[in-house]
Amino acid sequence: MRTAVRRLGVLTATALAATALTATPSVAATATATAAATATAAGPPVPDFNGRPLMDVFRTVDHRTRVEAHDLSGFERQVLWPPNWKVCTQTPEAGVELAERKVEVGVVKKTEKCPASPRVGRVPQRSTPPPSPRTR
């Protein structure tokens, strides 16, 4: 009786191994095809964020997409509280498929107007010189 059980166990193990070996190439081919399709597929089109609050950008794009916000006023301010900012420019443009996982937006405070020509990284020049310190 024990030899019959052992033979049945060996036959079952052999059958499972043979099934796994024959199934492996098709599973590997399917995984390769899926990975290739994912790599070649472009992302969704980017919406038009111009004039919208910066928080809309964070709410709309996928959580894996990197969002970089730059102050366009010229004062080189850090964008620390997104609800206080609005979008003036964006890269990539609206309607373009999001191939990379990165969206760059130029922003100003909600109370400010978007500049006619964005000046990233430049401090605006004053029209009058700063007041001189008083001496006593």
GROMACS elastic network, one bead per residue, 0.5 to 0.9 nm:
[ bonds ]
;  ai    aj funct       b0    kb
    1     4     6  0.52459   500
    1     5     6  0.65428   500
    1     6     6  0.88313   500
    2     5     6  0.51475   500
    2     6     6  0.62086   500
    2     7     6  0.86238   500
    3     7     6  0.60505   500
    3     8     6  0.84844   500
    4     7     6  0.51289   500
    4     8     6  0.61313   500
    4     9     6  0.85799   500
    5     8     6  0.50493   500
    5     9     6  0.61051   500
    5    10     6  0.86091   500
    6     9     6  0.50144   500
    6    10     6  0.61349   500
    6    11     6  0.85254   500
    7    10     6  0.50821   500
    7    11     6  0.60496   500
    7    12     6  0.84846   500
    8    11     6  0.50927   500
    8    12     6  0.60516   500
    8    13     6  0.85685   500
    9    12     6  0.51034   500
    9    13     6  0.61238   500
    9    14     6  0.85282   500
   10    13     6  0.51437   500
   10    14     6  0.60690   500
   10    15     6  0.85430   500
   11    14     6  0.50673   500
   11    15     6  0.60792   500
   11    16     6  0.86095   500
   12    15     6  0.50924   500
   12    16     6  0.61836   500
   12    17     6  0.86117   500
   13    16     6  0.51499   500
   13    17     6  0.61607   500
   13    18     6  0.86040   500
   14    17     6  0.51332   500
   14    18     6  0.61458   500
   14    19     6  0.86112   500
   15    18     6  0.51367   500
   15    19     6  0.61812   500
   15    20     6  0.86390   500
   16    19     6  0.50775   500
   16    20     6  0.61538   500
   16    21     6  0.86437   500
   17    20     6  0.50788   500
   17    21     6  0.61880   500
   17    22     6  0.86852   500
   18    21     6  0.51500   500
   18    22     6  0.62649   500
   18    23     6  0.85554   500
   19    22     6  0.52566   500
   19    23     6  0.59987   500
   19    24     6  0.84913   500
   20    23     6  0.51012   500
   20    24     6  0.59434   500
   21    24     6  0.53605   500
   21    25     6  0.75456   500
   22    25     6  0.65442   500
   22    26     6  0.77478   500
   23    26     6  0.56191   500
   23    27     6  0.63090   500
   23    28     6  0.87108   500
   24    27     6  0.51541   500
   24    28     6  0.60266   500
   24    29     6  0.85123   500
   25    28     6  0.50577   500
   25    29     6  0.60124   500
   25    30     6  0.85276   500
   26    29     6  0.50105   500
   26    30     6  0.60927   500
   26    31     6  0.85574   500
   27    30     6  0.50898   500
   27    31     6  0.61463   500
   27    32     6  0.85871   500
   28    31     6  0.50776   500
   28    32     6  0.61010   500
   28    33     6  0.85614   500
   29    32     6  0.50936   500
   29    33     6  0.61034   500
   29    34     6  0.85471   500
   30    33     6  0.51146   500
   30    34     6  0.61014   500
   30    35     6  0.85893   500
   31    34     6  0.51122   500
   31    35     6  0.61457   500
   31    36     6  0.85965   500
   32    35     6  0.51481   500
   32    36     6  0.61389   500
   32    37     6  0.85963   500
   33    36     6  0.51338   500
   33    37     6  0.61392   500
   33    38     6  0.85966   500
   34    37     6  0.51396   500
   34    38     6  0.61647   500
   34    39     6  0.86254   500
   35    38     6  0.51083   500
   35    39     6  0.61365   500
   35    40     6  0.86899   500
   36    39     6  0.51127   500
   36    40     6  0.62219   500
   36    41     6  0.85241   500
   37    40     6  0.53106   500
   37    41     6  0.59852   500
   38    41     6  0.52475   500
   38    42     6  0.81848   500
   39    42     6  0.78593   500
   41    99     6  0.82330   500
   42    45     6  0.87147   500
   42    97     6  0.61661   500
   42    98     6  0.64592   500
   42    99     6  0.50860   500
   42   100     6  0.85706   500
   43    46     6  0.86843   500
   43    97     6  0.54730   500
   43    99     6  0.52858   500
   43   100     6  0.79500   500
   43   101     6  0.86243   500
   44    95     6  0.87305   500
   44    96     6  0.81601   500
   44    97     6  0.52901   500
   44    98     6  0.56792   500
   44    99     6  0.81646   500
   45    94     6  0.72596   500
   45    96     6  0.51075   500
   45    98     6  0.58021   500
   46    49     6  0.85531   500
   46    61     6  0.82629   500
   46    92     6  0.72541   500
   46    93     6  0.70841   500
   46    94     6  0.51020   500
   46    95     6  0.51444   500
   46    96     6  0.56965   500
   46    97     6  0.60848   500
   46    98     6  0.61442   500
   46   103     6  0.88033   500
   47    57     6  0.89367   500
   47    60     6  0.84670   500
   47    93     6  0.82622   500
   47    94     6  0.50714   500
   47    95     6  0.60579   500
   47    96     6  0.84095   500
   48    51     6  0.87352   500
   48    52     6  0.84975   500
   48    90     6  0.82011   500
   48    93     6  0.74800   500
   48    95     6  0.73481   500
   49    52     6  0.53812   500
   49    53     6  0.78926   500
   49    54     6  0.81035   500
   49    56     6  0.76211   500
   49    57     6  0.68223   500
   49    86     6  0.88939   500
   49    87     6  0.63243   500
   49    88     6  0.79185   500
   49    89     6  0.78951   500
   49    90     6  0.71555   500
   49    94     6  0.75911   500
   49   105     6  0.85354   500
   50    53     6  0.85157   500
   50    86     6  0.79593   500
   50    87     6  0.51521   500
   50    88     6  0.50587   500
   50    89     6  0.59799   500
   50    90     6  0.71312   500
   50    94     6  0.89272   500
   50   105     6  0.88374   500
   51    54     6  0.89463   500
   51    86     6  0.61343   500
   51    87     6  0.52759   500
   51    88     6  0.57867   500
   51    89     6  0.85291   500
   51   114     6  0.85134   500
   52    55     6  0.83369   500
   52    56     6  0.67652   500
   52    57     6  0.82636   500
   52    85     6  0.89092   500
   52    86     6  0.56317   500
   52    87     6  0.56477   500
   52    88     6  0.81236   500
   53    56     6  0.55570   500
   53    57     6  0.74868   500
   53    82     6  0.79928   500
   53    83     6  0.67669   500
   53    84     6  0.78837   500
   53    85     6  0.60678   500
   53    87     6  0.60919   500
   53   110     6  0.77402   500
   54    57     6  0.54094   500
   54    58     6  0.69877   500
   54    59     6  0.89724   500
   54    69     6  0.84204   500
   54    82     6  0.56356   500
   54    83     6  0.63827   500
   54    84     6  0.78639   500
   54    85     6  0.55628   500
   54    86     6  0.50032   500
   54    87     6  0.57349   500
   54   105     6  0.84529   500
   54   107     6  0.75368   500
   55    58     6  0.51701   500
   55    59     6  0.61643   500
   55    60     6  0.85671   500
   55    82     6  0.57261   500
   55    83     6  0.56427   500
   55    84     6  0.87502   500
   55    85     6  0.80444   500
   55    86     6  0.82475   500
   56    60     6  0.59204   500
   56    61     6  0.85830   500
   56    83     6  0.89919   500
   57    60     6  0.52320   500
   57    61     6  0.61405   500
   57    67     6  0.79409   500
   57    87     6  0.86535   500
   57   103     6  0.88653   500
   57   105     6  0.88179   500
   58    61     6  0.58608   500
   58    62     6  0.80657   500
   58    63     6  0.80014   500
   58    67     6  0.74115   500
   58    82     6  0.88112   500
   59    62     6  0.80487   500
   59    63     6  0.86658   500
   60    63     6  0.89036   500
   61    64     6  0.81858   500
   61    65     6  0.64191   500
   61    66     6  0.87727   500
   61    67     6  0.85397   500
   61   103     6  0.86829   500
   62    65     6  0.54156   500
   62    66     6  0.87056   500
   62   101     6  0.87605   500
   63    66     6  0.78138   500
   64   101     6  0.68667   500
   64   102     6  0.88649   500
   65   100     6  0.81387   500
   65   102     6  0.54104   500
   65   103     6  0.71658   500
   66   101     6  0.58917   500
   66   103     6  0.61761   500
   66   104     6  0.83112   500
   67   101     6  0.85780   500
   67   102     6  0.58689   500
   67   104     6  0.58454   500
   67   105     6  0.75406   500
   68   102     6  0.75832   500
   68   103     6  0.63015   500
   68   105     6  0.62384   500
   68   106     6  0.85068   500
   69    78     6  0.87100   500
   69    79     6  0.67596   500
   69    82     6  0.89954   500
   69    87     6  0.86957   500
   69   103     6  0.85780   500
   69   104     6  0.59662   500
   69   106     6  0.58055   500
   69   107     6  0.64919   500
   70    76     6  0.78924   500
   70    77     6  0.81650   500
   70    78     6  0.77321   500
   70    79     6  0.72472   500
   70   104     6  0.77226   500
   70   105     6  0.63451   500
   70   107     6  0.59310   500
   70   108     6  0.83971   500
   70   120     6  0.72339   500
   70   121     6  0.87007   500
   71    74     6  0.67880   500
   71    75     6  0.72952   500
   71    76     6  0.58458   500
   71    77     6  0.59359   500
   71    78     6  0.71341   500
   71    79     6  0.71416   500
   71   105     6  0.88018   500
   71   106     6  0.59349   500
   71   107     6  0.51359   500
   71   108     6  0.57747   500
   71   109     6  0.84801   500
   71   119     6  0.86802   500
   71   120     6  0.67502   500
   71   121     6  0.80605   500
   72    75     6  0.77822   500
   72    76     6  0.76791   500
   72    77     6  0.88903   500
   72    88     6  0.81261   500
   72    89     6  0.88798   500
   72   106     6  0.56914   500
   72   107     6  0.57080   500
   72   108     6  0.59347   500
   72   114     6  0.77422   500
   72   115     6  0.71750   500
   72   117     6  0.89387   500
   72   118     6  0.55402   500
   72   119     6  0.56275   500
   72   120     6  0.52530   500
   72   121     6  0.78491   500
   72   122     6  0.89323   500
   73    76     6  0.73164   500
   73    77     6  0.83028   500
   73   107     6  0.80098   500
   73   108     6  0.61902   500
   73   109     6  0.86234   500
   73   112     6  0.86523   500
   73   114     6  0.79129   500
   73   115     6  0.69737   500
   73   118     6  0.74668   500
   73   119     6  0.67203   500
   73   120     6  0.74192   500
   73   121     6  0.88173   500
   73   122     6  0.85256   500
   73   123     6  0.82264   500
   73   124     6  0.81619   500
   74    77     6  0.80632   500
   74   118     6  0.81557   500
   74   119     6  0.55625   500
   74   120     6  0.58278   500
   74   121     6  0.58600   500
   74   124     6  0.57760   500
   75   120     6  0.86428   500
   75   121     6  0.74500   500
   75   122     6  0.69257   500
   75   123     6  0.51076   500
   75   124     6  0.69882   500
   76   120     6  0.74859   500
   76   121     6  0.57645   500
   76   122     6  0.72251   500
   76   123     6  0.70598   500
   77    80     6  0.88552   500
   78    81     6  0.88774   500
   79    82     6  0.64566   500
   79    84     6  0.86760   500
   79    85     6  0.77850   500
   79   107     6  0.85420   500
   80    84     6  0.88646   500
   81    84     6  0.59949   500
   81    85     6  0.76549   500
   82    85     6  0.55444   500
   82    86     6  0.82244   500
   83    86     6  0.79840   500
   83   110     6  0.85250   500
   84   108     6  0.85921   500
   84   109     6  0.58260   500
   84   110     6  0.57770   500
   84   111     6  0.85652   500
   85   107     6  0.61323   500
   85   108     6  0.55399   500
   85   111     6  0.84528   500
   86   106     6  0.84865   500
   86   107     6  0.54098   500
   86   108     6  0.57088   500
   86   109     6  0.61308   500
   86   110     6  0.53535   500
   86   111     6  0.88865   500
   86   112     6  0.88930   500
   86   114     6  0.87324   500
   87    90     6  0.74801   500
   87   105     6  0.63614   500
   87   106     6  0.58939   500
   87   108     6  0.67936   500
   87   109     6  0.89132   500
   87   110     6  0.88456   500
   87   114     6  0.82613   500
   88   105     6  0.72716   500
   88   106     6  0.54972   500
   88   107     6  0.53970   500
   88   108     6  0.71527   500
   88   113     6  0.88070   500
   88   114     6  0.57205   500
   88   115     6  0.80711   500
   88   118     6  0.87379   500
   89    93     6  0.85559   500
   89   104     6  0.82534   500
   89   105     6  0.54840   500
   89   107     6  0.70643   500
   89   114     6  0.88024   500
   89   118     6  0.83840   500
   90    93     6  0.60307   500
   90    94     6  0.78503   500
   90   103     6  0.72189   500
   90   104     6  0.56287   500
   90   106     6  0.61744   500
   90   107     6  0.89530   500
   91    94     6  0.80681   500
   91   102     6  0.85931   500
   91   103     6  0.58624   500
   91   104     6  0.50895   500
   91   105     6  0.63442   500
   91   106     6  0.87538   500
   92    95     6  0.84402   500
   92    96     6  0.64675   500
   92    97     6  0.82796   500
   92    98     6  0.74816   500
   92   102     6  0.85485   500
   92   103     6  0.64999   500
   92   104     6  0.73198   500
   92   105     6  0.89069   500
   93    96     6  0.58907   500
   94    97     6  0.85868   500
   95    98     6  0.88561   500
   96    99     6  0.86451   500
   97   100     6  0.88448   500
   98   101     6  0.68356   500
   98   102     6  0.79119   500
   98   103     6  0.83487   500
   99   102     6  0.85566   500
  100   103     6  0.82775   500
  106   118     6  0.80277   500
  106   120     6  0.82887   500
  107   110     6  0.87890   500
  107   114     6  0.77807   500
  108   111     6  0.81230   500
  108   112     6  0.62533   500
  108   113     6  0.72874   500
  108   114     6  0.64963   500
  108   115     6  0.86180   500
  109   112     6  0.53710   500
  109   113     6  0.80821   500
  109   114     6  0.89285   500
  110   113     6  0.78299   500
  112   115     6  0.88573   500
  113   116     6  0.89220   500
  114   117     6  0.85908   500
  114   118     6  0.80322   500
  115   118     6  0.56018   500
  115   119     6  0.79546   500
  119   122     6  0.59606   500
  119   123     6  0.83837   500
  119   124     6  0.86476   500
  120   123     6  0.86562   500
  122   125     6  0.89267   500
  125   128     6  0.87929   500
  126   129     6  0.65833   500
  126   130     6  0.80302   500
  128   131     6  0.87205   500
  129   132     6  0.85495   500
  131   134     6  0.88396   500
